[in-house]
Amino acid sequence: MSRRHHRVSCWGASRLRGVVAAAALAAITHLVAPSVPSFATLAAGRAAGSAKAGVFCGGSPIVRDNSLISGMASTATATAPLGWLNPRSWSSDPLSPTERLSPREWTRMYRNLGLEEGASREKTVKATTRLRRKYADDEEALERVENANLWIMTKMMMQKEEATRKRQQANRMRELGNAPKNLFLKYIGGYLPPSVRQMFEAPSSAHFRTASSLMGIFALMGVCVPTQAMNFVGLSGVACMGLIYQRGRPEPVKDDMGNAGAVQKINYKEAASAVVITALGVLSGLGLANALSYVVDAQVTAVFCLTACATLWTLSLFMKVYGCFNTN
């Protein structure tokens, strides 16, 4: 390829890039401000015509055309409105009254009514009524009073709506938090006897920490020492029985020296229920361990310790027996 043809091809490629850039600028200008004359479109057409003529006629690059294109493109950019660059215009939500006025303007609004900032609605109504009677013949002063009253009342209404919205959102979050309990009572708890239904209760933060600490320590020790895993399963079972039996039970009354008063008698029904629940948890853990032994390549005792501690931890979190067998 000769040097002349190489120069023409390079110039054609540069002109083609200029045409693409000008066309993109024209499209953006048309989307942002359709009513503004698209100077970039004219520049793109002129660049395309000159590039086509230069490529096919073997002309040389002309510097003034490039400067003309850049100048007309900058003119189109400067002519287009820049409101779309403001992030506030991207949202359809209107500004609140607090954001529309500056703090100094709000201070002036309250001073027009002779009030302090943050005055109550009753004080605002009384001050507005008094100033209406005072400036009944002064149209300019009355307009200032009405304007200040309108702004302040609008601000109070928006604050009230915001408080109502936050309260409704908190209620929805509370309902969402109680959704598992409501589903359980609707589909499962409704078919259980009242004494069994009373055994289920959501854990408190203190009870959750206690149960999680005990069961986590026993599970970790059982995994670290697989030969003693059965012993740690027994310890976790004893801890589960204690947590279930003592949950919700009032502490014994103590004197000034810290000595317990009357010792409470053991409720055998509640104790037997705690033993049965713990035994069911251990059996469930054994079944899960047998099922996982076909999938996990590990010692059966370690897997059984993990599954048993997990089931006992779940039962100790959500089960209780105190007050579930009262006859009165």
KOLBALUM-42481 format. One line per field, with one value per residue (C-alpha): residue number from 0; residue in one letter; x, y, z. Coordinates in steps of 0.2 Angstrom, whole numbers, plus 5000, padded with zeros to 4 digits. Layout:
BEGIN
i	NUM; ...
aa	A; ...
x	X; ...
y	Y; ...
z	Z; ...
# end
This chain:
BEGIN
i	0; 1; 2; 3; 4; 5; 6; 7; 8; 9; 10; 11; 12; 13; 14; 15; 16; 17; 18; 19; 20; 21; 22; 23; 24; 25; 26; 27; 28; 29; 30; 31; 32; 33; 34; 35; 36; 37; 38; 39; 40; 41; 42; 43; 44; 45; 46; 47; 48; 49; 50; 51; 52; 53; 54; 55; 56; 57; 58; 59; 60; 61; 62; 63; 64; 65; 66; 67; 68; 69; 70; 71; 72; 73; 74; 75; 76; 77; 78; 79; 80; 81; 82; 83; 84; 85; 86; 87; 88; 89; 90; 91; 92; 93; 94; 95; 96; 97; 98; 99; 100; 101; 102; 103; 104; 105; 106; 107; 108; 109; 110; 111; 112; 113; 114; 115; 116; 117; 118; 119; 120; 121; 122; 123; 124; 125; 126; 127; 128; 129; 130; 131; 132; 133; 134; 135; 136; 137; 138; 139; 140; 141; 142; 143; 144; 145; 146; 147; 148; 149; 150; 151; 152; 153; 154; 155; 156; 157; 158; 159; 160; 161; 162; 163; 164; 165; 166; 167; 168; 169; 170; 171; 172; 173; 174; 175; 176; 177; 178; 179; 180; 181; 182; 183; 184; 185; 186; 187; 188; 189; 190; 191; 192; 193; 194; 195; 196; 197; 198; 199; 200; 201; 202; 203; 204; 205; 206; 207; 208; 209; 210; 211; 212; 213; 214; 215; 216; 217; 218; 219; 220; 221; 222; 223; 224; 225; 226; 227; 228; 229; 230; 231; 232; 233; 234; 235; 236; 237; 238; 239; 240; 241; 242; 243; 244; 245; 246; 247; 248; 249; 250; 251; 252; 253; 254; 255; 256; 257; 258; 259; 260; 261; 262; 263; 264; 265; 266; 267; 268; 269; 270; 271; 272; 273; 274; 275; 276; 277; 278; 279; 280; 281; 282; 283; 284; 285; 286; 287; 288; 289; 290; 291; 292; 293; 294; 295; 296; 297; 298; 299; 300; 301; 302; 303; 304; 305; 306; 307; 308; 309; 310; 311; 312; 313; 314; 315; 316; 317; 318; 319; 320; 321; 322; 323; 324; 325; 326; 327
aa	M; S; R; R; H; H; R; V; S; C; W; G; A; S; R; L; R; G; V; V; A; A; A; A; L; A; A; I; T; H; L; V; A; P; S; V; P; S; F; A; T; L; A; A; G; R; A; A; G; S; A; K; A; G; V; F; C; G; G; S; P; I; V; R; D; N; S; L; I; S; G; M; A; S; T; A; T; A; T; A; P; L; G; W; L; N; P; R; S; W; S; S; D; P; L; S; P; T; E; R; L; S; P; R; E; W; T; R; M; Y; R; N; L; G; L; E; E; G; A; S; R; E; K; T; V; K; A; T; T; R; L; R; R; K; Y; A; D; D; E; E; A; L; E; R; V; E; N; A; N; L; W; I; M; T; K; M; M; M; Q; K; E; E; A; T; R; K; R; Q; Q; A; N; R; M; R; E; L; G; N; A; P; K; N; L; F; L; K; Y; I; G; G; Y; L; P; P; S; V; R; Q; M; F; E; A; P; S; S; A; H; F; R; T; A; S; S; L; M; G; I; F; A; L; M; G; V; C; V; P; T; Q; A; M; N; F; V; G; L; S; G; V; A; C; M; G; L; I; Y; Q; R; G; R; P; E; P; V; K; D; D; M; G; N; A; G; A; V; Q; K; I; N; Y; K; E; A; A; S; A; V; V; I; T; A; L; G; V; L; S; G; L; G; L; A; N; A; L; S; Y; V; V; D; A; Q; V; T; A; V; F; C; L; T; A; C; A; T; L; W; T; L; S; L; F; M; K; V; Y; G; C; F; N; T; N
x	5000; 5007; 5010; 4996; 4983; 4989; 4987; 4969; 4964; 4970; 4961; 4945; 4946; 4949; 4934; 4923; 4927; 4922; 4906; 4901; 4905; 4895; 4880; 4880; 4881; 4866; 4856; 4859; 4855; 4839; 4834; 4838; 4831; 4821; 4815; 4833; 4840; 4852; 4868; 4877; 4866; 4871; 4889; 4888; 4880; 4894; 4907; 4900; 4899; 4916; 4923; 4914; 4921; 4938; 4939; 4932; 4941; 4958; 4958; 4969; 4963; 4956; 4959; 4946; 4932; 4937; 4937; 4920; 4914; 4920; 4914; 4896; 4896; 4901; 4888; 4875; 4880; 4880; 4863; 4855; 4847; 4857; 4842; 4845; 4862; 4853; 4850; 4834; 4826; 4828; 4815; 4797; 4795; 4792; 4803; 4797; 4794; 4809; 4820; 4812; 4816; 4833; 4834; 4835; 4819; 4811; 4816; 4809; 4792; 4790; 4795; 4782; 4769; 4779; 4783; 4798; 4804; 4795; 4779; 4764; 4749; 4738; 4750; 4751; 4732; 4731; 4745; 4737; 4720; 4727; 4737; 4723; 4712; 4727; 4732; 4714; 4717; 4735; 4735; 4754; 4756; 4741; 4749; 4765; 4755; 4745; 4761; 4770; 4754; 4753; 4771; 4771; 4755; 4761; 4777; 4767; 4756; 4771; 4779; 4763; 4762; 4780; 4777; 4761; 4771; 4785; 4773; 4764; 4781; 4785; 4769; 4772; 4790; 4782; 4769; 4783; 4793; 4777; 4773; 4782; 4773; 4756; 4759; 4763; 4747; 4737; 4742; 4750; 4746; 4727; 4727; 4737; 4730; 4731; 4744; 4755; 4752; 4758; 4775; 4781; 4788; 4800; 4817; 4823; 4840; 4847; 4840; 4846; 4864; 4864; 4857; 4868; 4884; 4881; 4876; 4890; 4903; 4897; 4896; 4913; 4921; 4912; 4920; 4937; 4937; 4926; 4930; 4921; 4907; 4893; 4898; 4896; 4879; 4874; 4879; 4870; 4854; 4856; 4858; 4843; 4832; 4837; 4834; 4817; 4812; 4818; 4812; 4800; 4800; 4802; 4817; 4816; 4815; 4831; 4835; 4848; 4862; 4857; 4850; 4835; 4818; 4806; 4812; 4800; 4794; 4797; 4782; 4783; 4773; 4784; 4800; 4793; 4788; 4806; 4813; 4802; 4806; 4825; 4823; 4814; 4828; 4841; 4832; 4829; 4848; 4852; 4840; 4849; 4866; 4861; 4855; 4870; 4882; 4878; 4883; 4897; 4913; 4916; 4915; 4898; 4900; 4906; 4891; 4879; 4886; 4883; 4865; 4860; 4867; 4858; 4841; 4843; 4848; 4832; 4821; 4829; 4826; 4808; 4801; 4796; 4785; 4782; 4764; 4758; 4749; 4740; 4723; 4716
y	5000; 5017; 5031; 5041; 5027; 5024; 5042; 5043; 5027; 5033; 5050; 5041; 5031; 5047; 5055; 5040; 5041; 5059; 5055; 5042; 5054; 5068; 5056; 5050; 5068; 5072; 5058; 5063; 5081; 5075; 5065; 5078; 5093; 5089; 5107; 5113; 5114; 5100; 5108; 5092; 5084; 5097; 5095; 5076; 5078; 5090; 5079; 5064; 5073; 5079; 5062; 5054; 5067; 5066; 5047; 5044; 5060; 5057; 5074; 5078; 5081; 5099; 5106; 5119; 5106; 5097; 5113; 5117; 5101; 5103; 5121; 5116; 5101; 5112; 5124; 5111; 5105; 5122; 5125; 5110; 5112; 5104; 5100; 5082; 5083; 5087; 5071; 5078; 5079; 5060; 5057; 5061; 5064; 5082; 5091; 5092; 5110; 5108; 5106; 5120; 5134; 5137; 5138; 5157; 5158; 5146; 5157; 5172; 5163; 5159; 5177; 5184; 5175; 5180; 5162; 5152; 5138; 5122; 5130; 5119; 5119; 5127; 5142; 5144; 5145; 5157; 5168; 5168; 5173; 5187; 5194; 5193; 5204; 5216; 5218; 5217; 5234; 5231; 5220; 5218; 5213; 5201; 5193; 5189; 5182; 5171; 5165; 5161; 5152; 5142; 5136; 5132; 5122; 5113; 5108; 5101; 5091; 5084; 5079; 5071; 5061; 5056; 5050; 5040; 5032; 5027; 5020; 5010; 5004; 4998; 4989; 4980; 4975; 4969; 4959; 4952; 4947; 4938; 4929; 4913; 4912; 4916; 4903; 4890; 4894; 4894; 4878; 4867; 4874; 4875; 4856; 4853; 4852; 4868; 4861; 4856; 4872; 4882; 4873; 4884; 4901; 4912; 4914; 4930; 4937; 4931; 4913; 4912; 4917; 4904; 4889; 4893; 4894; 4878; 4868; 4876; 4871; 4853; 4851; 4858; 4847; 4832; 4836; 4839; 4823; 4810; 4796; 4806; 4812; 4801; 4809; 4827; 4821; 4816; 4833; 4842; 4832; 4836; 4855; 4854; 4846; 4860; 4874; 4868; 4864; 4881; 4892; 4905; 4898; 4912; 4913; 4908; 4922; 4926; 4935; 4948; 4935; 4928; 4912; 4904; 4904; 4891; 4877; 4874; 4856; 4847; 4846; 4828; 4831; 4846; 4836; 4821; 4832; 4839; 4821; 4816; 4831; 4829; 4810; 4815; 4827; 4814; 4801; 4815; 4818; 4800; 4798; 4814; 4806; 4790; 4799; 4810; 4795; 4790; 4807; 4814; 4804; 4807; 4797; 4793; 4798; 4815; 4817; 4811; 4823; 4838; 4833; 4829; 4845; 4855; 4847; 4849; 4867; 4870; 4862; 4871; 4888; 4886; 4873; 4876; 4866; 4878; 4882; 4870; 4858; 4869; 4862; 4879
z	5000; 4995; 5008; 5001; 5002; 5020; 5025; 5017; 5026; 5043; 5040; 5036; 5052; 5062; 5053; 5056; 5075; 5075; 5066; 5079; 5093; 5086; 5082; 5100; 5107; 5095; 5102; 5120; 5116; 5108; 5123; 5136; 5127; 5112; 5109; 5108; 5090; 5088; 5082; 5085; 5072; 5059; 5064; 5062; 5044; 5039; 5046; 5037; 5021; 5022; 5027; 5013; 5000; 5007; 5007; 4990; 4982; 4990; 4999; 5014; 5031; 5034; 5052; 5051; 5050; 5065; 5075; 5068; 5074; 5091; 5092; 5087; 5098; 5113; 5108; 5108; 5125; 5133; 5125; 5133; 5150; 5164; 5176; 5172; 5181; 5198; 5207; 5215; 5198; 5196; 5210; 5209; 5228; 5232; 5244; 5262; 5269; 5280; 5265; 5255; 5267; 5275; 5294; 5294; 5284; 5296; 5310; 5301; 5299; 5317; 5321; 5310; 5321; 5337; 5341; 5346; 5334; 5337; 5345; 5346; 5335; 5348; 5350; 5332; 5330; 5344; 5337; 5320; 5326; 5336; 5322; 5310; 5321; 5323; 5305; 5298; 5289; 5284; 5269; 5267; 5286; 5285; 5270; 5279; 5294; 5282; 5273; 5289; 5296; 5280; 5280; 5298; 5297; 5282; 5291; 5306; 5294; 5286; 5302; 5308; 5292; 5294; 5312; 5306; 5292; 5304; 5317; 5303; 5297; 5315; 5316; 5299; 5306; 5322; 5312; 5301; 5317; 5324; 5307; 5311; 5328; 5320; 5306; 5319; 5330; 5314; 5306; 5320; 5337; 5333; 5332; 5349; 5366; 5376; 5388; 5374; 5365; 5380; 5379; 5364; 5368; 5358; 5367; 5375; 5372; 5389; 5387; 5369; 5375; 5389; 5378; 5363; 5375; 5383; 5368; 5357; 5370; 5371; 5352; 5350; 5363; 5356; 5338; 5346; 5356; 5346; 5359; 5372; 5361; 5370; 5386; 5379; 5372; 5389; 5396; 5383; 5387; 5406; 5401; 5390; 5403; 5415; 5403; 5399; 5417; 5424; 5410; 5416; 5433; 5447; 5457; 5475; 5488; 5497; 5513; 5515; 5517; 5500; 5508; 5499; 5508; 5506; 5494; 5480; 5477; 5461; 5449; 5443; 5428; 5422; 5426; 5416; 5402; 5401; 5401; 5387; 5377; 5379; 5375; 5359; 5354; 5357; 5346; 5332; 5333; 5331; 5316; 5308; 5311; 5303; 5288; 5287; 5289; 5271; 5265; 5276; 5278; 5296; 5313; 5317; 5335; 5330; 5318; 5332; 5344; 5332; 5327; 5345; 5351; 5337; 5341; 5360; 5357; 5346; 5360; 5374; 5364; 5361; 5374; 5392; 5405; 5418; 5421; 5407; 5418; 5430; 5434; 5440
# end
